[in-house]
Amino acid sequence: MKFKTLILFVSIILTATISVGQTVTKDTIEIVEIGKQKFYIHTVEAGHTLYAISKRYNTPIDVIKEANPGIENGLSIGQKVKIPVKRDSKEAVNSEAIKLDGNYILHEVQLGETAYGIAKSYNISFKELAIENSNLDSLAIGQHLKIPVAKIKQEKPDILTQAQHSNYIQHIVIKGQTLYSLSKQYNTSIDSIIQANDGLPKGLVEGETILIPKKKSVKIDKNDNRLTQELKNALTQSFSVKDSLFQDTIIKKEKYKIALLLPFYGEINRNLEANRNAIDKKQVYVKSTIGLDIYQGILFALDSLKRIGFNADLYVFDTGNDSSQIASILSKQELKEMDVILGPLYYSGFETVANYAKENEIPIVSPVPLNNKILLGNSYISKIVSSDIIQIEELCKYLVDSMKQYNIVVVKQNKEYDKKWAQTFIQTYRKLIKQIPDSNLYSLPKETTWSGATSVKNNMISGKRNVLIVPSSDKAFVADFMNKMNNETKNYDITIFGDEKWQYYDNIDVSHLENMKLHLCVSNYFEDTLGTFTKEFVDFTETYPTKYASIGFDMGLYFGFLMNKYGVNFMSWIEQEKLESTSVKFDFFKTGLESGYENRCTYILKFKEGNFHRMK
């Protein structure tokens, strides 16, 4: 099923504040021609930065600046940004391919294409494409790729054959990596990596793409969100021995009921529409965009799950940010019949609904960051976004594994949060470093309070890499810190680890991120490569998938998967079922005997060549 507009509620129960047939379309793809040049027109929304826009359209920041004089002075919500289209796709011949000679076809990269998708369209393997072309990890619009004609198969394999490629991860080798480090990173054996890559006769070569066998767990290929064969098998497989022990607790239904409580701000959006002039473009209230994005992602997930026989009615309620609206929702009799509740977003509202869920024994899921105290005493809650404690643990594991030989310095502000964060980090690091052989050979992290560059210089070592850990999310402080420390890169080798909010800051010079090898520890990571997932999402909703749309998709897919396999008592198996989707890894653990579940999901990102790349 394809949605040609975003119709808010289809086959669901509507709340009193959102009307049937209300449509909202945002971030649609628009192309205009000015003179002889074509442009994509991007409408700036809350949270957008020049860096994020350049990443979305795979266009250098300098090119965007040149097409939009004055844009370097800042962006404003609703502003129109012109993104140059390098070449009209109509100029391409034979599906955007131009014959070079009898051995190769030259393919010109278009907006939205990925290396994986291009290889798939020509029915060759990613590895065959990589052999003929370098830098496949950062394609640019207009770039030409050589397609080896001899490798093109005459008949396309069926979808089940293509799905078998999901058994491997494509990894680009970087300097310093070894078979041992890769086997540890991906939790597989050295022999299995060697066998998957024809024996690696040349060993590991920097920049080469190799295949890494995946762990035998449920995983969704980012390049094929439409449910890989592996996921289909997991959703339809018979019970394992462990499952059979609890078969009497598995109660399945023909159709499940899912409640979605999100702030759509329907009344405000209706007023915006009522007051809009005929020539004005439709607007969406900024605070409603997160809810709308999550909603779209969930719809897409439920549509995908239908193909393996999972059916559910989605009951959608508009919470706004109003306790009276939530009280009204909780008074509805149908809410007691839900099999799971997704949302609300705001802490006070979630706390109220979570108490209701506990009283009525209904699982409830939070898709956004919330303080862990919400989990205390309520075993019906699942929290998708990892807490600071989990992120610190995963960051320390990464540092102990790959950077323990360097000079590590925690740089904090004189603020209570920074002090507690630094204390937890150092304690966790010390505990982990003691567990490795010859731990006495490695120095422990230092700690300093920021009072200018000198306070950090006093703790750095010339001739050795200095890893600076900065927990602050103070936007002004971060910009000042990055500016001043960048001046020290002439004398010191500096690597910085920052808070995940830094990826959205627009007041940091991009060159500083590169110079100081900025790393981030984040709770979710949506690599918007405009690949198959994005294309099919656009086809389904006519909008680009955002971070929250991908989270909505992942949440809907995971909990739909659990209900499909284990029925209404799916929470009994939430700890054993692990799944990795488009932006979230699901690895839940119980936080206490009578408390809820927290997700252990973190990624380490590194800024390189104008983009953040996943390291772990």
N, C-alpha and C positions, 0 to 999 in steps of 0.2 A: 504494500500500500504506500502511495506517495502523497504527501501533503503539499499542495501548491500554495497554501498559506498556513500560518501557525494558528489553527483553530484551537482555542484554549481548552475546550472540554468535549471530547468525543467518546461516546459510550461510557459516560461517568455521571455521577451525581453532582450537580452544580450547587455552589453556595449562593446565598442571597445576594452577594455583592459582585458576582461576575456573571454576565448574561450569556445565554446561548448564542453561538455564532460570532462572538467578539473575536476580531482578528488582530494580531500584532505581527508585523514583519519588520525585523531589524537586521542591520548588517548584511543586506542583500547585495549580490554581485552586480555592479553597475559599471558600464564602460561608455565613455563619451569620446568624441573626436574633436580636438581643438586644433585648427589649422590642418596640418598633415600628420599630426601625432595623436595616437590613441592613449587614453588614460583609464586606469581603474579609479573609481571615485570611492574613497573611504570616508565614512562618517565617524568622527571621533566620539567615543563614549567614555564614561567614567573609568579611570584606571588605565586608559590607553597611553602609551608612550611612543616616542619616535622609534625607539629600539624595537618595541613590540610590533609596531606597524611594519618596519623593515623586515622583521622576521616572518611575519604573516605572509607578505607578498614576495619574500625572497629577493628583495631589492636593497642595494646598499643605501645607507643613510644619506651619503653625499648626493646620490642621485635624487632622492626624495627632496632634499633641501634645495637642490638646483631647480626642481620643478615647482617648488612652493616657497618663493622668497619670503623671508621673515619668519619661517616656521621654527627656526632655531631659537626664537624668543619665547617659545612655549606653545602648548596646545590648549584648546578650549573645547568643552563638550559641545557637540553639534558642528564643529568645524569640518569643512570638506577638504580632504587631502588628495592631491592628484598623484597617482602612482603610474609612471610611464610604462606602457606596454611596448616591449622592445621590438616586436615584429608582429604584424597581423598574421594570425594563424592561417588565413586563407592563402598566404603566399607559400605555405608548405605544400608539397606534392605527395600524393599517395599516403594519406593519413599522417601528414606532417613529416614525411620521410623523403629524402632526396638520394637517389642512387649515386654512389661514388664510383664504384666499378663492380666487377663481378664478384669481388670478395667481401665488400662492405656496403652497408647502407648508412647514410649519415642522418641521424635523428636530431632535430632541434628541440631543446627542452622548452616546454610551455608552462604557463602558470598552473600550479597544482600537481605537477608531475613529480614522481619520486623515482629513484633508480630501480627500486623493486618493481614498481608499477610498469615502468618502461620495459624492463626485462620480461615481465609477464605478458605484456601486449605483443611482443615479438616471439613469445613462446621459447625463450632461452632462459638459462639459469642466471641468477644474480652473479654467481662466480664467473660465468662466461662473459658477462658484460663487464665485470670488474677487471678481467685480464686485459681488455682492450682500452679501458678508460680509467684514469686516476681521479681522485677527489670526488668520488660518488657520494660522499657523506655531506657535501655542501654544493648541490646543484644550483646553477643560476639560470634565470630565464634567458633564452637565446643561446645557451651553451650547446655545443654540438657533441654528440656521442657517436662512436663507431659501433655499428651493429654487425657482428660477423655473420654473413649470409650462410656459411656452411653449418653454423650451429642452430639455425632456425629450423625447428621441426615442422614437418608438413601438416601434422594434425595436432590440434591442441588437446592436452590431457583433460579428462573430465574433472569435475570439481573435487571429487574424492581423492584423486591423485595429487592435485595441487595442494590439498590440505596436508599431505604428508610432510611438506616442507616446514610445517610448524614444529617439527621435532628438533629443529636446530635454531640457534641464534646466530645472526651474522655479526661478527665482531671485527672491528678494524684495529689492527695491531698498532700500538703506540710505543714510542721509544722506552726501553727499559723493561718491557714486559717479558715474562718467561712462561714456559709451559706450566711450571709449578704455580706461579701467581695466578694464571688463568684458571687452572684446575681448582684452585682455592676460591677464586672469585665466583665461579659458576657452579661450585660444588659438584664437580665431575672428575673423572680420572684423566691423567695425562694420556694414557693409551687410547681412550675414547676420542680425544681431540685429534690425536695423530691419525687414527683410522678414518675419521670423518673428513680428513683433508689429504687423502691419497698419500699418507706417510710423511707429509711435510719434508720432502727431500732437500729443500733449501733452508729448513728451519723456519723460525719466525722472522718475517721481513716487515720492517716498519712501513705502515700504510697499506699493507696487504689485508684483504678481507678473508677471514677464515670462518669455518662453521664450528659452533660449539654445541654439542648434544645437550638438549634440555633435560632437566630433572623430570622424572616421571610424575608430574603433577598437572593439574588442570591449568591451562594457560591460554590466553587469547592472543593471537598474533595481531599486533597493531596494524599490520598491512592487510588484514582480512578480518574485520570486525564481525562479519556475518557468520560467526560461529564456525570455527574450524571443526574438522571431523573429530579431533581429539576431544573437544568440548561436547560435541554431540554424543560421543560414546560415553562420556562421564555422566551426562544428564539422563541417559537411557539405560545405563548398565545395570545388571542385576546386583543384588546386595552382596557385599563382601562378608567374610566370616564374622568380622566385628559387628557389621550392621545386623546380621541375622540374630545376634544375641538380644537385640532390642527391637525386633520386628513388631512386637506387640504394641510398641509406643508409636509406630509410624501410622499415622492416619492421613490418608490422601483424599483430595477433593477433586472434582471435575473442574471446578473454577474457584480461584482464590480471590479474596478481597483485600486490596491494598489501599490504605489511606495516605494521601499526600497532603501535608499541611505546610504551606509555604506563603511568604508575603508577596502576593501579586498586586496589592494596592489597586484593586479593581475600580473602586470609586474614583480615585485620583486619575487613573487612566481614562475612564469614561468622560471625566470633566475635560481632560486635555483634548480628547477627540471632539467633544461637543463644541469647544471653543476654537477649534482649528478652522482657519480659512480654507477655501477650496484649493488655493494654490500652495498652501503650506504642506510640507512633508509630514507624514504621521510621526508622532513622538511617543516614546514610552518613558514613563516615570523611572528615573535612574535607579531608585531603590528596589524596583520590581524586577530588574534584569537578572539578578542571581536566581530568583525563584523561577522565572521563565526559562532560563537556561537549564536548570536542573530538571524542570518539567519536560522540556524537549528531549533531554538525554534519556529520561525514564521511558518516555513513549517509544523512543527508538529501540531501547533494550527489550521492552515488552513485545514489540513487533518482531524482533529477532528471535525471541524465545518461543513465539508461536510455532516456529518451524520445527521445533522438537516436541510439540504437543503441550506446552505450558500455556494455560489460559487464566486470565485474571481480569477482574473489573477494577478499574482505577477510580477511587473516590477522591476528588480534589476539593480542598477547602482553602479559602483565602484567609490567612491569619492577620495580614497587615503587621503592625507592631502594636497591637491593641489587646489588652487582657480581656476586655469585654467580648471581642470577637472570638477569642479562644474559648471563653466560657460558653458562648452560644454554640460553638462547634461541639464542645464536650456534652452538651445537653441533648444532642441528637442520638436517637436510639440506635441508628445504623452503625455508629462508631464502635459500639460494643461487639459488633459482629466481624470486625476487621481481623485479618490474620497477621498483619504487620502494619505499623505506622511509621512513615518516613517524615522526619521533621518534627517540630518547627525548627527555625534557624536561630532565633534569639534565645539567650540563656533563660530568662524568666519564663518565657512561653514554653520552652522545652521542659523546664522543671515542672510546670503545672501539668502538661500533657503526660510526662513521664510518671508522675504520681497516679494519674488516671490509668495509664497503661499497666502499672504494677497492680493496682486494685482490681483491674479487669483481666489480668494475666495475658496481656497483649505485648509481643515484642515491639520495641521502638528503636529507631535508628537515627543518629545524628550525623549529617553529612558535612558538618563544618566544625572548626575548632571550638571546643568548649572545655572549661576547667574540669579536671578529673574528679573533683568532688561530686559532680553530678552522678557519678557511677556508684557512689557509696550506698549500700543497702538496697540497691535495685538491680536484680539480676536479669531484668528484662531489657536493659539498655545495651546497645552496641554503639560505640563511638568510632567512626571511620578514621578521623584525623588523629595522628599520634600526638601525644603530649610532649612537652619539653624534655621530660625525663627520658623518654624513648629516643628522641632525636639525639640527645647527648650521648646515650649509650651507643647508638649506631655510629655517631661521629667518632667517638673514642675508639671503637673497633676498627674503623677505617684508618685512623691515624696510627694506631699501634701496628696495624698490618702493613702499612705502606709508607709511613713517615716518621717512625719512631727514632730514626737516626738523625733527624733534623732538630734544630733549636725551636722549641714550641713555646710561645708566649701568649698568655691570655691578656687581652687589653680591654679593660672595663671602664665604664664611667662610674663616678661616685654616686651610684644609685642602688637602691636596695635590690631591685631585680637583677642587675648585673652582678652584684656581690654574691647573691645566692646561686646564680647560674654558674659563676666561676668556681665557687666552692664545690658544687655538684660535679662539674666537669673534672676538676683536679682529682677529686676522690675516686671518680669512676675510672679515670685514666690510670691512676696508681694501682687500682685493683686489677685491671686488665694487664698492665705491663708486667706485674709480678707473676703472671701465669705463663709467660713465655720463657724459653731457655735463655740463659745468659742475660737476664733482665738487668743485672747490675751494670751492663755495658752501656745502657741508654739513660740519658738524663731525664728527669721529670720536668713537666711544664713549669715555666715561670709565670709570675702574675704581676701586673702593673696597673696602676690607675692612671688614666689619661690626663696629662696636664700639658700636652703639646708633644711634638715629635721627639723631643729630647728624652721624655719619660720612656719612650719605646726604644730609642737608640741605645740607651743605657743597658738594655736587656738583649740587644741583638749582637750577632757575631759576624764579623766580616769574613768572607771566604766560605761561609756555610749557609745553607738555605735556612731562612727564618720564617717559620710558620706562625702567623699572627691570627689568633682566634678572637673574634669580636662579636659578642652577643647582642650588642645594642641594635635597636630598631628605630632609634631617633634619627629621622631623615636628615635634619640639619647637621647633627653631629657626624653622621656617616659621610656626608659630602665633604665636610671639613677634614675629617680623618683621612679620607682617600686622597684629597688634594695634597695634604702635607706629607703623607707617607710616600706618595708617588715621587716627590722630590728626592727621596732617599734611595730610590732604585738605582741611582748611579753608583752608589757605594755598597749597597746591600742586595742580596738575592732575597726577594720577599714573595711569600705566598700568603694570601689572606682567605680566611674562612668567615663568612658573614651570615647574618640572619636571612631566612628565606624571603622576607619582605623586600630585601634589597633588589630582587629581580624586577620589581615594579617601580623603582625609583628612577626619576628622569633628571635628577640633578647631579648625576655622577658622570664624569667624562668617560666615554666608552674606552678611550685609549688607556685610562687608568685601570680599568677592569682587566685589560689584556696584560698590561705591564706587570701587574702584581698577581697575576694568575688567580683571579678570584674564584673561590669555591663556595658553594652553598649546600647546606643540608636541608632538604625540603621534604614535606609530608606527602606531596603528590607531584607528578611530573607528566604533563601532556605535551608530547613532542608533536607540535602542529606542523607536520611536514607536507600537508596537503596531499596525503596519500589516499589509499582506498577508503579508510575510515571517514576522512573528511569528505571525499567525493560522494560517498553514499549518504552521509549525514546531510549534505547540501541537497542531494536529490530528494531526501525524505522531508526536509523542513524548509528548504530554500534559504537557509542561513548557515553561516560558518559555525562549527562547534567551538565553544569557548572552554576554558578550564572547568567551569561549573557544569557545562553540558556533558563533558566527558565524565565528570564525577557522578552526575545523575545516571548516565549510561552504565557506568561500572556498578553503582549501587543497585540499580534495578536488575542488572544481569546477575550479580552475585546472589542477592536474596531470592530472586526468582529461581535460580539454580538450586538453592537450598530447599525451597518449598517443593520444587518439582521432584527432588530426590527423596526428601525425608518427610514431606507433608507438613501439617500444622505445628508439629513439635520440632521443627528444624533447629531450634536453638540448642538442642542437646548435642548437635554435631558441628556447631560453628567453629570450635577450636581445631577440629581435625581437617576441615575442608579449607584448603588454601588455593587461592586463584590470583593470577595477575592479569589485569585488563589494560585498558588504554592509558590510564593515568594513575591507577591505584592498585597496590598489591594488598590482598586480603589475607591477613595472618593474625587472627584474633586470639587473645588470651584472657582468661578470667582474672580480674584484679583483686578479688577477695571472695571468700566463701559465699557470702550473700550479696556480692556486688556485681556490677556489670562487666562488659567486655570492652577491651581497648584493642585497637588495631596496631600492629607493629609494622608500620610502613614508612620507610625513609629512602630517599635517593640522594646521592652525592653528585652535584653538578659542577662542571668547570667551564668558565668562560674562555672560549678560544675561537679565533677567526670570526668574531662578531656574533657568536651565538653561545648559549649554554649547551653543553654536551653532557650526557649521563656518564658518570664514571663508575657508579655502583648502584 
